[in-house]
Amino acid sequence: MCTYLTEKIELDGAAKGASGWFTLREGLVYVDHPYHACQEHTVNIDFTNPGEGPSARVAVELTEEAAVALVEAIQQALATAPPGLASARRGAA
Amino acid sequence: MDDALWAGTVTYPGHESAELEAYLARPLGDRPRGGVVVIHHMPGYDEATKAIVRTFAAHGYAAVCPNLYSREGAGVSPDDQAAAARAKGGVPDEQLVGDVGGSAAYLNSLDGANGKIGVIGYCSGGRQAFMAACSLRLDAAVDCYGAFVVNAPPAASPMKARPVLDLAPDLSCPLLGLFGADDQYPGPEEVGVLSAELEKLGKEHEFHSYPGAGHAFFAVDRPSYRPGAAMDGWKKIFDFYGRHLAA
């Protein structure tokens, strides 16, 4: 099935795509058919900067287990670092 | 040789004369033939869809698949174009109709065109094939598991697709519908409502739902592929076009 559901978030950071590094502005997360992965459905994440055009995109297609493991790994990494170390506000302080 | 083909990228004007990239395949022989506009699925203008275009040419039709996401930029890879189009909620309905109309005009301009045009669409293209057949004068339409003809997309969906059942009185040609009995978008109930509406309006249609098949059962490069349903579906498509697109 096509779920047609998309979670959109604002992102702040950088990513490296087919044409090099770009500033991240947006993230899209959806459970749907993948473009490339050999699964009927995957958790698809697009890291994008719409202002730099459609090629400013890093695409990831994960199994449900891999997506959950990624979420846990991010939370674990943040939990073991000093609070606020990677915060956007830190550089501005 | 009667089975030689030409296939490759072409350009022609689509909606509001915008230049469309498209993939054309046609027999090399000069026998009169009908044309088929292939509407790609939501993941975009991909290799599997181009293979479908060549299959129609191998069966004697001039077939073309317009890249509906051409406006996302020249030189942008089709998967990035598809992601950008998805983020915008898909292509506007009016633009789709204009692009299919441009594709039909292009096919009719080719040597050997007999003036008959069929349309076929997969996934989101199924709804678009129905909509095109209700908005343009066509000769045959095939809807392969198109959702949101009857029901609206889920409330949280960014898809701008609106139900188009109200267009049914304007359906200009016979409609072949091929669906998976296990699909949820469209589910069997949605397919039943469309069938009943066409029945009520006296519109020629032929629907088949395949047990054991879900969405995208024609997609040979995906685990959703169901060879039995797909092979029977292809047979029904060629029989249908054979009846309606002949000279």
Interface residues (C-beta under 8 A of the other chain):
Chain A: M1 C2 T3 Y4 L5 T6 K8 A18 E26 L28 H33 Y35 H36 C38 Q39 E40 D46 T48 P50 G53 P54 S55 R57 A59
Chain B: M42 P43 D46 E72 G73 V76 S77 D79 D80 Q81 A82 A83 A84 R86 A87 C123 S124 A147 P153 P154 A156 S157 P158 M159 D183 Q184 Y185 G214 H215 A216 R222 P223 S224
